[in-house]
Amino acid sequence: MLKFVEINQQNPKKRKVDNRVDDFKEIYDEFIHDKAKQQSSRCSQCGVPFCQVHCPLHNNIPDWLKLTAEGRIKEASELAHSTNNMPEICGRICPQDRLCEGNCVIEQSGHGTVTIGSVEKYITDTAWKKGWIKKIKVEKEIDQSIGIIGAGPAGLACAEELRKLGYQITVYDRYDRPGGLLIYGIPNFKLEKYVVERRTNLLKASGIKFEKNVEIGTYKSLKELRKKHDALLIATGVYKPREIDLPGNQLKNIFPAMDFLIASNRKGLGDKVEKFDNGMLNVENKNVVVIGGGDTAMDCVRTAIRQNAKSVKCIYRRDKQNMPGSIREVNNAEEEGVKFLWLSNPKKFIGSEKVSSLIVEKMQLGKPDSSGRKKPEIIPNSNFEIKIDIAIKALGFDPENIPNLFNEPDLAVSEWGTIKINMNSFQTSIPGVFAAGDIVRGASLVVWAIKDGRDAAVSIQKYLQSKKLSKIIAA
């Protein structure tokens, strides 16, 4: 270890731009064994591991880096899995530049961070290839069941943790495949779908049941599920797109980001997608503008490039340094030919039936607002017009009206529409009904959803043990 003074930082090679924009495959090559060992040996094994502190899951990063440096890959994988239900996914899509790698001690000292995410991906992909990752072996089955609404990262993490304990688990989801945004929201060039499918197939093989194409409130009510199960977890995520109130918003060919991404991901999975096949959500040979500056916006612009759009522009009202998304993703987008219009704000959509252009006004950064970020201000008389064939709005997500959707008015929500929970127990206003993930904290990172799912599993176990004990005492 401590080789950071001798060995320079090195990431896995990226595929050449000309090759990678022609398909939806992941853009980063894998570390070869020797490189993974070498880069892991750069870890300083510092006394206070800030990489671990700044990881929502508090992964034992220095320990599995040391094991990797010593060639003990199986043990490294086991350690990674002890705190994370899907490390191969986090290794691919976590914004390491803002979390573990961004807080690496040797990064702060100017030596370049340890490439933690790439090593995490390497050790877990190696474990899958070697057959080291096995289905859950339940030592003793428990005759209590949990229903989990939502097959995204929070729901899947909770399902796995409770199944390990022997509980009977059924996961309900509105879509036809489990995985939530991991399947339909994140493009293949960041996360190929076989990575998600092998994980969900393992959960199925472990005895977790999945009921797909189920809309709670329509197909089944929350009351029905409460009667069927001893406890419930709501982990639906947040999918309602935030709107931008602009003149011309009613014109055709203006779409929310998730409509565009789901269509593209479904097409990649081999589905028949009518709105893609008829050209509506296919941007080939079109002038595309994406409004927004987060990771979803980056997913949209990079997807549009791969669909052979004529031009792809991203409009963001602040500058590059103040973007909420990962700088790594912004740099990848720039390499691939996306044009960024920094300090720009959409003002008006123009067109008769379909959108044909967009009026944009220039911005400047003023004094910091309550969040500490410099507030964008309009520059008077700075309007300009750009020609567009399709506009994609990537402005973030809000929760759907869950009490209304589930026909459960007793389910308390916050002023933002997120489900209210007891922060210690994850229990909602309804006894035996818990909630976790984005539907509680708002749109956030996959790694936070996994943490919430794991923490909720602990609380659900305590609740079910108490429930069983009460029955024994009553008898």
Secondary structure, DSSP 8 states (H G I E B T S, - for coil): --GGGTS------B--HHHHTTS-S-SB----HHHHHHHHTT----SS-HHHHTSTT---HHHHHHHHHTT-HHHHHHHHHHH-S-HHHHHHHS-TTTTTGGG-HHHHTTS----HHHHHHHHHHHHHHHT-------SS--S-EEEEE--SHHHHHHHHHHHHTT-EEEEE-SSSSTTTHHHHTS-TTTS-HHHHHHHHHHHHHTT-EEE-S--BTTTB-HHHHHHH-SEEEE-----EE-----TTTTSBSEEEHHHHHHHHHHHHTT---HHHHTTTT--TT-EEEEE--SHHHHHHHHHHHHTT-SEEEEE-SS-GGG-SS-HHHHHHHHHTT-EEETTEEEEEEEESSBEEEEEEEEEEEEEE-TTSSEEEEE-TT--EEEE-SEEEE---EE---HHHHTT-TTS-B-TTS-B---TTT-B-SSTTEEE-THHHH-S--HHHHHHHHHHHHHHHHHHHHHHHHHHHHH-
